[in-house]
C-alpha cells in the first residue's frame, strides 16, 4: 500500500472519531503529513479524502492555495515593481495573508460551510518562502467551525512541523496525522 493510501486510511480512522463541539480553533486543526515527493500522488487521490470524510457523515470543501500568490500579485498595482525588486516582497507578506484570509472566508460563506464540514487546505507547499504555514493556519482556523485539514508536504518530528523539510520547523497545537496514524 502506498504512502498516500496509508495516509487516507489514517485520516479516515481519525475523522471517524466523535467531534467535540467545544474545541478551540487550534484544536480543530489536523495536519495530514506526507513526504513532499508524494505531492502529485496526493493530488491525484484528493477525492479519496473527500470520500472517506463523506462516509463518516461529514461534508467536504477543498481550498487550493497553489495559485493564490499569482492571483494576488496579478491584482496588485505595483506588481511589476515587485518583480524588478523581489527583495521587497518580504514587506508585503501581511497583505497577501489578509487577501488569502478574505478569499478563504468568502469560499466558506459561498459554500455554506457548517460545523459538520472538513475544510481541506492543499497546495501548502506553494507558500514556501512567502508565508509561514503557521500564520496561515492561525488566520484561517477560526473561520472553520468544523475541522480544518491541512494537507502538509513535509515532516513531523518531536512535535515540530517542517514544510518541505526546507528550514527550521515550528510547534503548533494541532493533531498530526501521518501514514502511521494520528499522534
N, C-alpha and C positions, 0 to 999 in steps of 0.2 A: 504494500500500500504506500503510495507516495506521500510526501510531507503535507501537501495541501489537503488531501483527503483525510489524513490523520488530524489536521487542524480543524477541519469541518466537523469531524466526529467529536473532538474535544469541545468545540464551541457548542455543538448540539447538546451534549451532556450538561454543560453549564447553563445554557439558556433554558433548559427544561426545569431547572430548579425554581421554586416559588420566588416571586419578586416581592421585596418589601416596599411598601408604599411610602415609608418614612425615611428612606435612604437619602443622604445628601447627594448633591450633583456629582461630586467626585467619586462617590461610592457606586454610582450607576454607570460608570465607565468601565469597559472591558477592552483590553488590548489583545488582539489576536496576532501573535508574533510569529513571523515566518522568515526564513532566510531570504535575503534580497534577491538571490538567484532564482527564487520561485515566483517572482512578480508576475510574469506572463502566465504561468500556470494558474496562479491565484485569480487573475482577471478572467481567464477562460472559464473558471469554475465559480465565479461570484454568485451565480444563480443557485449553487448548492447551499450557500449560506442562507439565501432567501428561503429556499425550500425547507430547510431544517427549522428556520425561525417560524414559518407559517405552520409547519406540522406541530409545533408546540403551542399554537393558538395565539401567536403574536403577529403583528403587522410588520412590514419591512419598508424602509426607504434607504436608498443608497445615494450618497453625496460624493461626487468625484472632485477631488482637488487638483487633478492633473494639469488642467489648462487654465486654472484660475489666475495665476500670476500674469499670463499672457493676456487674458481678458481684462484684468485690472489695468495693466500697463497700456493697453490699446485705448482705454478711456482717459488716460492722463494727458493733459495739455502739454506737458513738458517731457513727454516720453523720449523724444529724440535727444534731448539734452542728457537724459539719464543714460542712454546708450553711448553717448560720447564720453561720459564720465561715470562709469559703472560704480566707482567707489562711493558715489553719492547715494547709491541705493540703500546703504546702511541707515540713512536718515529717514527713509520712508516706510520702514517695516511696520510701524504702528498704523499708517494709513491703509496699507494693504490688509492688515489684520482687521481693522474696522470694516473695510469693504467686504472682506470674507465673512465676517460675522453677520453683516446685513444680508448678504446673499443666502447664507445658511438659514437665518431666521425666516426669510421670505420663502424659501423652499419648504420649511416645516409648515408654515402657515398655508401655503398653496396646496399642500398635500394633506391638510387636516390631521397632522400627527397627534396621536393620543398617548396616554400613559402606557398603552399596550404595544407601542412601536419600538422596534430596534432601528436606530438610525446608524447606518454604517458609513464611516469616512474611509475612503480609499484614495489611492494616488498620493499618499502621505509623503512618499519619497521625493515628490516634486517640490516640497517645502525646504529641502536640504539647502542650506546656505542662505535662505531667505527669511524663514521664520522658525522659531523653536516649536516643535510639536506640542510641548507642554503649554505654551502660551495659547496656541490654537484650541487645545482641548479645554483649557480653563475658561476661554471665552465661549465656547460652544456648548459645553456640558450643561450649564444652567438652562439652556433653551430646550433641552430634551427631557421630557417628563418620564419617558420610558427608560431605555438603555441606549447608550452611545457606544458603538463597537468600532474601535479604531483598528483598521487592518494595517498592521505595522511591519514594514520590511526592516528587520534589524535583529537585535538580540535583547535578552533579558537575563541579567546575572546579578546576584547579590542585591536584589531589589533595585537595580539600575536598568533603565531602558537606553538603548543606543541605536539611533536611527542610522541605517545603512552601515553600521559598525564604523562610522567615519570620525567620530570625535567623542569626547567625554560625554557620558550619559547623564541622566537625571533620575531622581526618585520621584514617583508620582503615586498618589493614593488611588489605584485602580486595580482591577483584577486582571492579572496576566494570564492569558490562555496560550499555551504552546502546543506543539504537536504531541507532547506527552501529557497534556491535560491542564486543568486550571491549578494555579498555585495559591 
